[in-house]
Amino acid sequence: MATPSIDESLASLLQKTSLSSEVSSDSDPVKASSALFPDAHYSDAEKSEISQWLITASHIGSPSEDQAKTAERLSSLNTHLSSRTTVLGSKPSIADLALYQHLAPVVSKWSTEERTGEQGYHHIVRFVDFVQDAPVFGLKLPDSEKVAIDPNDVKFTIKPIDAKAEKERKKKEKEAAAASAVSSGATPTTLTGSRTPPTDSSRKSKKDKTPDTPKDLGDKVGAAVAASPSVPIGQPSAGESSQKKEKKPKQPKPQKAAAPEKPLSPSLIDLRVGHILKAINHPNADSLYVSTIACGDAPGTENTSEYEGQVVRTVCSGLNGLIPLEEMQSRKVVTVCNLKPVTMRGIKSCAMVLAASPRVAEGEDSHGGPVELVNPPEGAEAGERVFFEGWEGEPEPVLNPKKKIWETCQPGFTTTEGLEVGFEVDAVPQLAGEGAEKKTGVAKLRTSKGVCTVKSLKGATVR
């Protein structure tokens, strides 16, 4: 198969990006992708996919293609994009721009029903909106040239497919089909799929095509019963034992030993470096920010989503009015990632951002600031583990709210005179003064790159 080339319309679109413009109509698509997206590294299979997607894109919206073929192609593309941010999964490539170039004029003519109705192309619409606005593609299009997409105008909300339920549904359909075949008198099949051959006694003469009447069937059954030996009801037949075997009593299954409960420790709290990709005001709460934070989660992790090709968590924090919104943008923070998610004024929050504030006097519930975010050390990467020195155990997957691990350990989170964040053991009575391994003093909060700090608050509480 010949390598597809970049057509003039796509080359023209590339001139409207903030990416490298040294791409012409005779450029190789794979080399062009590497030039446009130098951080993306493509496997041999992905390179082949890029070329194939350029061919597919050239057919979309083509006047020479019939309507049925176009619908089939769009349906296949919509299914492909249902689990992917880009056509390669999460890596950007020139194939995304090629598809956008051909999809945009098609999608712009669709009705709302065609876009987001029950049979609509939801994922194609989402893909078009992503490509034309995502910074990774750098399209500098005026609003008049973009496809007008209202994310709130959705006719039918697609429910996520439960893989287990889908498998069970197909199994039941198969069983129902088999039962229907049996009840309709269909010839049973063997395990290999061949039909069971009829016996000589069941074959009819080719000349005798008259079906058996109910009377004929009754006579045959009666004759068969009469020919068989009579056995009194409830008595064992010949060859069977006159006495039933006694059933052996079932032995109780051994109980699995419960996993030993981990001792209380701040290491049970999953602290990680987070990278805030964006932060906005909460639409329904004046005191809250809504942040999109990369915390190093693997794709498909529960309570995560995708943003600009990265796996992220949505986090609501009560920092509005305490920290300027501009200080929440594109920065590293320390996050708590195994608290049970909570919905805050309509938005599900799946982590917490650590911040320091002056200690509140006993009997007071709140304060007016100041508040300072905890800063990871320079060079720390999103997702990197953050731990207190001497407390390097494995965190729990999700903290059990009933055990109040966070609430018990949090009073020990503090800042020092040197503006370092640490854990003061004596502030947690449950950990103080226990056994020969008693820990004392303040354990510093750190990553492999160094110690976490705050800007100016000394002796503050961190939460």
C-alpha positions as CSV (number, residue, x, y, z in Angstrom):
1,M,0.0,0.0,0.0
2,A,1.4,3.4,-1.0
3,T,2.1,5.9,1.8
4,P,-0.7,8.5,1.8
5,S,0.3,12.1,1.4
6,I,-0.8,15.3,3.1
7,D,-3.4,16.9,0.9
8,E,-3.5,20.7,0.3
9,S,-6.5,21.3,2.6
10,L,-4.6,19.6,5.5
11,A,-1.4,21.5,4.8
12,S,-3.4,24.7,4.8
13,L,-4.9,23.8,8.2
14,L,-1.4,23.1,9.6
15,Q,-0.5,26.7,8.7
16,K,-3.1,27.8,11.2
17,T,-1.5,26.0,14.2
18,S,1.1,27.2,16.6
19,L,3.1,24.1,15.8
20,S,5.9,23.6,13.3
21,S,4.8,24.9,9.9
22,E,7.5,23.1,7.9
23,V,5.0,20.6,6.6
24,S,4.0,20.5,3.0
25,S,1.7,18.4,0.8
26,D,4.6,16.1,-0.1
27,S,5.6,15.5,3.5
28,D,5.5,12.0,5.0
29,P,2.6,11.7,7.5
30,V,4.7,9.9,10.2
31,K,7.6,12.2,9.9
32,A,5.2,15.2,10.0
33,S,3.6,13.8,13.2
34,S,7.1,13.5,14.8
35,A,7.9,17.1,13.8
36,L,4.6,18.5,15.0
37,F,4.6,16.5,18.3
38,P,8.2,15.8,19.3
39,D,7.2,14.5,22.7
40,A,5.2,11.7,21.2
41,H,7.0,8.5,20.3
42,Y,5.2,6.2,17.9
43,S,5.6,2.4,17.7
44,D,5.7,0.7,14.3
45,A,2.0,-0.3,14.7
46,E,1.1,3.4,15.5
47,K,3.0,4.6,12.5
48,S,1.0,2.3,10.3
49,E,-2.2,3.5,12.0
50,I,-1.4,7.1,11.2
51,S,-1.1,6.3,7.5
52,Q,-4.3,4.3,7.5
53,W,-6.2,7.1,9.3
54,L,-5.2,9.6,6.7
55,I,-6.7,7.3,4.0
56,T,-9.9,7.0,6.1
57,A,-10.1,10.7,6.6
58,S,-10.0,11.4,2.9
59,H,-13.2,9.3,2.4
60,I,-15.2,11.2,5.0
61,G,-17.5,13.8,3.3
62,S,-16.4,12.6,-0.1
63,P,-19.2,13.2,-2.7
64,S,-18.3,10.0,-4.5
65,E,-19.2,7.8,-1.5
66,D,-22.7,6.6,-1.0
67,Q,-24.8,7.5,2.1
68,A,-24.8,4.0,3.5
69,K,-21.0,3.6,3.3
70,T,-20.6,7.1,4.9
71,A,-22.9,6.1,7.8
72,E,-21.0,2.8,8.3
73,R,-17.7,4.6,8.3
74,L,-18.9,7.3,10.9
75,S,-20.4,4.6,13.1
76,S,-17.1,2.7,13.1
77,L,-15.2,5.9,13.9
78,N,-17.6,6.8,16.7
79,T,-17.1,3.4,18.3
80,H,-13.4,3.6,18.0
81,L,-13.4,7.0,19.8
82,S,-15.7,5.9,22.6
83,S,-12.6,4.8,24.6
84,R,-10.0,7.1,23.2
85,T,-9.0,10.8,23.5
86,T,-7.2,10.7,20.1
87,V,-7.3,8.1,17.4
88,L,-4.1,6.5,18.7
89,G,-5.5,6.5,22.3
90,S,-3.9,9.4,24.0
91,K,-1.0,10.4,21.7
92,P,-1.6,13.3,19.3
93,S,-0.7,12.9,15.7
94,I,-1.4,14.4,12.3
95,A,-4.1,11.8,11.8
96,D,-6.3,13.7,14.4
97,L,-5.9,16.9,12.4
98,A,-6.7,15.1,9.1
99,L,-9.9,13.7,10.6
100,Y,-10.8,17.1,12.0
101,Q,-10.3,18.7,8.6
102,H,-12.8,16.4,7.0
103,L,-15.2,15.9,9.9
104,A,-15.7,19.6,10.8
105,P,-17.8,20.5,7.7
106,V,-19.8,17.3,8.2
107,V,-20.5,17.8,11.9
108,S,-21.3,21.5,11.5
109,K,-24.4,20.5,9.4
110,W,-25.7,17.9,11.9
111,S,-28.8,18.5,13.9
112,T,-28.7,18.1,17.7
113,E,-30.3,14.7,17.3
114,E,-27.6,13.6,14.9
115,R,-24.9,14.8,17.3
116,T,-26.1,13.7,20.7
117,G,-29.4,11.8,20.2
118,E,-29.8,8.2,21.2
119,Q,-28.4,7.1,17.8
120,G,-26.1,10.1,17.5
121,Y,-22.3,10.3,17.1
122,H,-21.5,11.6,20.6
123,H,-17.8,10.6,20.6
124,I,-17.1,12.2,17.1
125,V,-18.6,15.5,18.4
126,R,-16.5,15.3,21.5
127,F,-13.4,14.6,19.4
128,V,-14.0,17.5,17.1
129,D,-14.5,19.9,20.0
130,F,-11.3,18.5,21.6
131,V,-9.1,18.9,18.6
132,Q,-10.2,22.5,17.8
133,D,-9.7,23.8,21.4
134,A,-6.9,21.6,23.0
135,P,-3.6,23.4,23.3
136,V,-1.7,20.3,22.3
137,F,-2.9,20.8,18.7
138,G,-2.4,24.6,18.8
139,L,-5.2,25.4,16.3
140,K,-5.5,29.2,15.9
141,L,-9.0,29.2,14.4
142,P,-11.4,32.2,14.7
143,D,-14.7,31.2,16.3
144,S,-16.4,31.6,12.9
145,E,-14.3,28.8,11.5
146,K,-14.8,26.4,14.5
147,V,-17.7,24.0,14.8
148,A,-20.2,25.5,17.2
149,I,-20.7,22.9,19.9
150,D,-22.7,23.4,23.1
151,P,-21.6,20.8,25.7
152,N,-24.8,21.4,27.6
153,D,-27.1,20.6,24.6
154,V,-27.2,16.8,25.0
155,K,-30.3,14.9,23.8
156,F,-29.4,11.5,25.2
157,T,-26.9,10.7,27.9
158,I,-24.9,7.6,27.1
159,K,-24.5,5.2,30.0
160,P,-21.1,3.5,30.4
161,I,-21.1,-0.2,29.4
162,D,-20.7,-2.6,32.3
163,A,-18.4,-5.3,30.8
164,K,-19.6,-7.9,33.3
165,A,-23.3,-7.2,32.7
166,E,-22.7,-7.2,28.9
167,K,-21.1,-10.6,29.1
168,E,-24.0,-11.9,31.2
169,R,-26.5,-10.5,28.8
170,K,-24.9,-12.3,25.8
171,K,-24.8,-15.5,27.8
172,K,-28.5,-15.3,28.5
173,E,-29.3,-14.5,24.9
174,K,-27.4,-17.6,23.8
175,E,-29.2,-19.8,26.4
176,A,-32.5,-18.4,25.3
177,A,-31.8,-19.1,21.7
178,A,-30.8,-22.7,22.5
179,A,-34.0,-23.2,24.6
180,S,-36.1,-21.8,21.7
181,A,-34.5,-24.2,19.2
182,V,-35.2,-27.2,21.5
183,S,-38.8,-26.2,22.1
184,S,-39.4,-25.7,18.3
185,G,-38.2,-29.2,17.6
186,A,-35.0,-28.2,15.9
187,T,-32.5,-31.1,15.5
188,P,-30.0,-30.9,18.4
189,T,-26.3,-30.4,17.5
190,T,-23.3,-32.1,18.9
191,L,-20.4,-30.3,20.6
192,T,-18.6,-30.2,17.2
193,G,-21.5,-28.5,15.6
194,S,-22.7,-31.4,13.5
195,R,-26.3,-32.5,13.6
196,T,-27.2,-35.8,15.4
197,P,-28.0,-38.3,12.6
198,P,-31.5,-39.9,12.8
199,T,-31.7,-43.6,13.6
200,D,-33.1,-46.1,11.1
201,S,-36.2,-46.5,13.2
202,S,-36.9,-42.8,13.1
203,R,-36.4,-42.4,9.3
204,K,-39.6,-42.1,7.2
205,S,-39.9,-43.6,3.8
206,K,-39.3,-40.9,1.2
207,K,-42.7,-41.9,-0.3
208,D,-44.5,-41.4,3.0
209,K,-44.5,-37.7,3.5
210,T,-47.7,-37.6,5.6
211,P,-47.0,-36.3,9.1
212,D,-48.0,-38.3,12.1
213,T,-51.4,-37.3,13.6
214,P,-51.9,-37.0,17.4
215,K,-53.6,-40.3,17.4
216,D,-50.7,-42.0,15.6
217,L,-48.2,-40.5,18.1
218,G,-50.3,-41.7,21.0
219,D,-50.5,-45.2,19.6
220,K,-46.7,-45.3,19.2
221,V,-46.1,-44.0,22.7
222,G,-48.6,-46.6,24.2
223,A,-46.9,-49.4,22.3
224,A,-43.5,-48.4,23.6
225,V,-44.7,-48.3,27.2
226,A,-46.4,-51.7,26.8
227,A,-43.2,-53.2,25.5
228,S,-41.1,-52.0,28.4
229,P,-41.0,-53.9,31.7
230,S,-43.3,-52.7,34.4
231,V,-41.7,-51.2,37.4
232,P,-43.9,-50.2,40.4
233,I,-43.7,-46.5,41.2
234,G,-41.2,-45.8,44.0
235,Q,-39.3,-49.1,43.6
236,P,-35.8,-49.4,42.2
237,S,-35.5,-50.9,38.7
238,A,-33.4,-54.0,37.9
239,G,-29.7,-53.3,38.2
240,E,-30.3,-50.5,40.8
241,S,-29.4,-51.0,44.4
242,S,-32.4,-51.5,46.7
243,Q,-30.9,-49.2,49.2
244,K,-30.0,-45.6,48.6
245,K,-26.6,-44.6,49.4
246,E,-26.3,-42.4,52.5
247,K,-25.0,-39.0,51.7
248,K,-21.9,-38.0,53.5
249,P,-22.3,-34.9,55.7
250,K,-20.6,-31.9,54.1
251,Q,-17.5,-30.8,55.8
252,P,-17.5,-27.1,56.7
253,K,-15.2,-25.0,54.6
254,P,-12.2,-23.7,56.4
255,Q,-12.6,-20.0,57.2
256,K,-10.0,-17.8,55.6
257,A,-7.9,-15.9,58.2
258,A,-8.7,-12.2,58.1
259,A,-5.8,-10.1,56.9
260,P,-4.1,-8.5,59.9
261,E,-5.1,-4.9,60.3
262,K,-2.2,-2.4,59.7
263,P,-1.2,-0.4,62.7
264,L,-2.0,3.3,62.7
265,S,0.5,5.3,60.8
266,P,0.6,8.5,58.6
267,S,2.0,6.2,55.9
268,L,-1.5,4.8,55.4
269,I,-2.4,8.1,53.8
270,D,-1.6,8.2,50.1
271,L,0.3,11.5,49.6
272,R,1.5,12.3,46.1
273,V,2.8,15.2,44.0
274,G,0.0,16.6,41.9
275,H,0.3,18.9,38.9
276,I,-2.6,21.4,38.6
277,L,-3.4,21.7,34.9
278,K,-6.2,24.2,35.4
279,A,-8.3,25.6,38.2
280,I,-11.7,27.5,37.9
281,N,-14.3,28.9,40.2
282,H,-16.9,26.4,41.3
283,P,-20.1,27.3,39.4
284,N,-22.3,26.6,42.5
285,A,-20.1,27.7,45.4
286,D,-18.3,31.0,46.0
287,S,-15.8,29.5,48.4
288,L,-14.7,26.6,46.2
289,Y,-12.2,26.1,43.4
290,V,-12.5,23.2,41.0
291,S,-9.0,22.0,39.9
292,T,-8.0,19.4,37.3
293,I,-4.9,17.7,38.7
294,A,-2.6,15.0,37.3
295,C,-1.7,12.7,40.1
296,G,0.1,9.9,38.2
297,D,-2.8,7.5,38.0
298,A,-2.9,4.8,35.4
299,P,-5.5,5.0,32.6
300,G,-8.8,3.6,33.7
301,T,-8.3,4.2,37.4
302,E,-11.5,4.7,39.2
303,N,-12.6,8.3,39.8
304,T,-10.3,9.7,37.1
305,S,-10.8,11.1,33.7
306,E,-8.7,12.4,30.8
307,Y,-7.7,16.0,30.1
308,E,-5.3,17.0,27.3
309,G,-4.0,13.4,27.0
310,Q,-3.3,13.0,30.7
311,V,-5.1,11.0,33.4
312,V,-6.5,13.5,35.9
313,R,-8.6,13.9,39.1
314,T,-11.2,16.6,39.7
315,V,-10.6,18.2,43.1
316,C,-12.8,20.8,44.9
317,S,-11.0,22.9,47.5
318,G,-12.2,25.6,49.8
319,L,-9.5,28.0,48.8
320,N,-11.5,30.6,46.9
321,G,-10.9,33.9,48.7
322,L,-7.8,32.5,50.5
323,I,-5.5,31.9,47.6
324,P,-5.7,33.9,44.3
325,L,-6.9,31.9,41.4
326,E,-3.8,32.7,39.3
327,E,-1.7,31.0,41.9
328,M,-3.6,27.8,41.4
329,Q,-2.7,27.5,37.7
330,S,0.0,25.1,36.3
331,R,1.8,24.4,39.5
332,K,2.8,21.4,41.6
333,V,1.1,20.7,44.9
334,V,0.8,17.8,47.4
335,T,-2.4,15.8,47.2
336,V,-4.2,13.3,49.4
337,C,-5.4,10.6,47.0
338,N,-7.1,7.9,49.0
339,L,-9.8,9.7,50.8
340,K,-13.3,8.6,49.9
341,P,-14.6,10.9,47.1
342,V,-17.3,13.4,48.1
343,T,-19.7,15.5,46.0
344,M,-19.4,19.2,46.8
345,R,-22.3,21.3,45.4
346,G,-22.8,19.0,42.5
347,I,-19.2,18.2,41.6
348,K,-17.5,15.0,42.7
349,S,-14.1,15.7,44.4
350,C,-11.6,12.8,44.2
351,A,-8.6,14.1,46.1
352,M,-7.6,16.9,48.5
353,V,-4.9,19.6,48.2
354,L,-2.7,20.1,51.2
355,A,-2.4,23.7,52.5
356,A,-1.0,25.3,55.7
357,S,-2.8,27.8,57.9
358,P,-2.4,29.3,61.4
359,R,-3.6,27.0,64.1
360,V,-7.1,27.7,65.2
361,A,-7.7,28.5,68.9
362,E,-9.6,25.9,70.9
363,G,-13.3,26.3,70.5
364,E,-13.0,28.0,67.0
365,D,-14.1,26.2,63.9
366,S,-12.7,28.4,61.1
367,H,-10.3,31.2,60.3
368,G,-9.9,33.9,57.6
369,G,-6.4,33.0,56.6
370,P,-3.7,33.3,55.6
371,V,-3.4,30.0,53.7
372,E,-0.4,28.7,51.8
373,L,-0.2,25.7,49.5
374,V,2.4,23.0,50.4
375,N,5.2,23.1,47.8
376,P,6.9,19.9,46.6
377,P,10.7,20.1,46.1
378,E,12.0,21.4,42.8
379,G,12.1,18.6,40.1
380,A,9.4,16.4,41.8
381,E,7.2,14.8,39.1
382,A,3.4,14.4,39.2
383,G,2.4,11.1,40.8
384,E,5.6,10.8,42.9
385,R,5.1,9.4,46.4
386,V,5.3,11.9,49.3
387,F,6.1,10.5,52.7
388,F,7.2,11.4,56.2
389,E,10.8,10.2,57.1
390,G,10.6,7.1,59.2
391,W,7.0,6.4,58.1
392,E,7.6,4.8,54.6
393,G,4.9,2.1,54.7
394,E,2.4,1.3,51.9
395,P,-0.8,3.5,51.9
396,E,-4.3,2.0,52.0
397,P,-6.1,1.9,48.6
398,V,-9.0,3.9,50.1
399,L,-9.2,5.1,53.7
400,N,-12.1,3.6,55.7
401,P,-14.1,6.6,56.9
402,K,-15.2,4.6,60.0
403,K,-11.5,4.2,61.2
404,K,-10.9,7.9,60.9
405,I,-7.2,7.4,60.0
406,W,-7.0,10.9,58.3
407,E,-8.8,12.6,61.2
408,T,-6.5,10.9,63.8
409,C,-3.2,11.6,62.0
410,Q,-3.9,15.1,60.6
411,P,-3.3,17.0,63.9
412,G,0.4,15.9,63.6
413,F,0.8,17.6,60.2
414,T,2.7,20.8,60.9
415,T,5.3,23.3,59.7
416,T,8.6,24.0,61.4
417,E,10.6,27.1,62.1
418,G,12.6,26.3,59.0
419,L,9.3,26.4,56.9
420,E,9.5,22.7,56.3
421,V,6.4,20.4,56.5
422,G,6.6,17.6,59.0
423,F,4.7,15.2,61.2
424,E,4.8,15.8,65.0
425,V,4.3,12.4,66.7
426,D,3.5,13.9,70.1
427,A,0.5,15.6,68.6
428,V,-1.2,12.2,68.0
429,P,-1.8,10.5,71.4
430,Q,-2.5,7.2,69.7
431,L,1.1,7.1,68.4
432,A,2.9,8.7,71.3
433,G,4.6,6.6,74.0
434,E,4.0,3.2,72.5
435,G,6.6,0.4,72.8
436,A,10.4,0.5,72.3
437,E,10.0,1.8,68.7
438,K,8.5,5.0,69.9
439,K,9.2,7.9,67.5
440,T,9.8,11.4,68.7
441,G,10.2,14.8,67.2
442,V,9.1,16.0,63.8
443,A,9.5,13.7,60.7
444,K,10.0,15.8,57.6
445,L,7.6,15.4,54.6
446,R,9.7,14.6,51.5
447,T,10.0,13.1,48.1
448,S,13.0,11.6,46.4
449,K,13.9,15.2,45.4
450,G,13.9,16.8,48.8
451,V,11.7,18.2,51.6
452,C,8.3,19.8,51.1
453,T,8.0,23.4,52.3
454,V,5.6,26.4,52.7
455,K,6.3,30.1,51.9
456,S,6.2,31.8,55.3
457,L,3.9,30.1,57.9
458,K,5.7,28.6,61.0
459,G,4.1,26.3,63.5
460,A,1.0,26.1,61.2
461,T,-1.4,23.2,60.8
462,V,-1.4,21.4,57.4
463,R,-4.6,19.9,56.0
